[in-house]
Amino acid sequence: LAMKKGMMGEAPGGGFSLVAIITKVFTSPYVFLGLALYGLSAILWLYVLSKIELSYAYPLVSISYIVVLLGSYFLFQESISWPRLLGIACICLGVIFISRS
């Protein structure tokens, strides 16, 4: 979500040229925040893998789909269609089934 926020709007220099996009990547604090959070999540994921069975831990990663969907709705006013809601419901049910096994 932070990287999306950092890449929104027109790139410095205008347009969508590769140079303009790269410039935006290296000048946006949100992109840096997103990359830092991504790195932190990788470290936490390695910790989780050292403590929990992979077949239990990996499906729980799908919770991020729910977080991104809600974040996109509230932060970026993106629409949520019925098929997306149905998909999220299926993900939630799957995570519940896995967590109870």
N, C-alpha and C positions, 0 to 999 in steps of 0.2 A: 504494500500500500504506500509506503514511503517512497519507493522508487517510482511508482506511478505518479505520485504527487510531484516529485522532482522533475519528471519528464513532461509534465503537462505544459501547455502553452507553446508559444513559438520559441524556437531555439535562437540563441544569440546570433546575429548576422542574418537572421530570417531564413525561411524555407526549411527544407528537410534534407539538406545536403549532409553528407557524412561528416564533414568538418564542423558544421553547425551542431549536429547531434553530439559529437564527441566533446565539443566545447561545453555544451549544456551538461553533459555527464560530469565533467570535471569542475563545474562551477556551481552545481546545485547542492546545497547542504542536505536536502532530502534524499538525494541519491546516495550521498555518503552515509547518512543515517540508515538507509535501507541496506547498504552493503555491510555496515557494522552489525546490524541486527541479523543479517544473513549469516555472518561469521559466528556470532554468538549462538544462533540456532544450530549451527553445525557442531559446535563444541558441546552444547546441551544434548544433541542427538547422540553423539559418541558416548556421553555419560549414560544416557538411557540405555543404549545398546549394551553397555557393560553390566547393567543391572537387571534387565528384563528380556524375556524371550523375544526374538525378532518377530515371530508369528503373532505375538500379542501387541508389540509396540508399533509395528509398521502400519497396520490398519488405523491406528489412532492418529496418524499423520493426516488422514482425510478430514479431520476436524478443521484443518486449515482452510478447506474449501468453504466451510460454513463461515469462518471468520472473514475471509476475503469477500464472500458474497455480501455479508452484512456491512463490512467496511466500505465496499464499493457503493452500496445503497446509501449509507449515511454520509460518507465523506464526499462522494463524487456524484450523487444523485442519479446513479445508474438504475435503470429499470430492472425489476425482477419479474420474469415471466412465470406462468404456471408450470411449464416444463422444468424450469430451474428449481422452483420450490419443491416439485415432486422429486427431483433428483437429490436435493438436500435432505428431504425426508427419508429417502432410501439410504443415504449415507448415515444419517442419524440412527436409523434402525440397525444398520450393519454394525456400527460402533457399539451400540447397546448389546447386540448379540455377542460380539466378540468380548466385550468387557465382562460379560457374565459367564464366559466359558472357563 
